[in-house]
Amino acid sequence: MADSITSSYAGEFAGKYIAAALLSADTLDGGGITIKPNVKFKETMRTLATTGLVKNAACDFSDATDVTIADRVLQPKELQVNLALCKKDFHNQWEAEQMGYGAFDELPASFSDYLIGYVASKVAATTEEMIWQGDGSTDEFSGLATLIAADADLPAAQEIAGTSVDASNVIAQLGLIVDAIPSSVYGKEDLYIYVSQNIARAYVRALGGFGTSGLGANGVNNAGTTWYNGGDLAFDGVKLFVCSGLADNTAMAAQKSNLFFGTGLLSDHNEVKVLDMADLDGSQNVRFVMRFTAGVQYGFASDIVTYGIVNGAN
């Protein structure tokens, strides 16, 4: 290994590493949310609603339509990673990858690239959880569940009380969500029911049969519990999107075009550094620094259905 592995990337040059860290989150990588990649500070999203749009024809112009314009602000939060790693703990594994032991999509050309990839995977997992459950504290941005739980514009009829979901009741619980989807949204191409992993597992098991929910003794295609080999899931014609960041027994129905993730991939504030401490203190430690921005927002609360997410505002 070279005497120094120090690498530094700033501004736009850090963009590819920031992107690898953030966009690998399950919800983002799977295309479950609209990504706004170059929000340098904040972006104001105008929401527009109309009533009485179509009127009886007349010769004169008559503005009789009620127009409601509101603003929702997507302001990514400045976040950072400060981490110290010991080269001794990672160097052998990196060398093994270089020799081709194991299946890897892309081998890291340098030890610093390996460390960046390692940290990026951890940032992706944390980002996925914050997208849905972030509490808006010092170290987190407010997630979608947190935002909608405080929004009085969510109709009470679209807030479904949750329960502990298993294979025996998952069909009925998903049915409650679909029944609450507004008619103006139901049938849209980009409509999803975003579900937690435990709800998805319960649904797969229920469709395997051997239960009391009327699915037949042998489930889908009489294949029993072997029917599912991965791939897309749907319920009553609505696509399911499995989100590892959602808390157990929670779900949300929404259009992808109504959910937004913002980050400043090309921002001057982006920074990635790998600092070898050997020349400074004689240790085998490597300090890792990453600075970036991230945040989420939605457009219309009235087009969203929640399950198991308690709204304290309505």
Secondary structure, 3 states (H helix, E strand, C coil): CCCCCCEEEEHHHHHHHHHHHHCCCHHHHCCCCEEECECCCCEEEEEEEEECCCCCCCCCCCCCCEEEEEEEEECCEEEEEEEEEEHHHHHHHHHHHHCCCCCCCCCCCCHHHHHHHHHHHHHHHHHHHHHHHCECCCCCCECHHHHHCCCCCCCHHHEECCCCCCCCCHHHHHHHHHHHCCCCCCCCCCEEEEECHHHHHHHHHHHCCCCCCCCCCCCHHHCHHHCCCCCCEEECCEEEEECCCCCCCCEEEEEHHHEEEECECCCCCCEEEEEECHHHHCCCEEEEEEEEEEEEEECCHHHCEEECCCCCCC
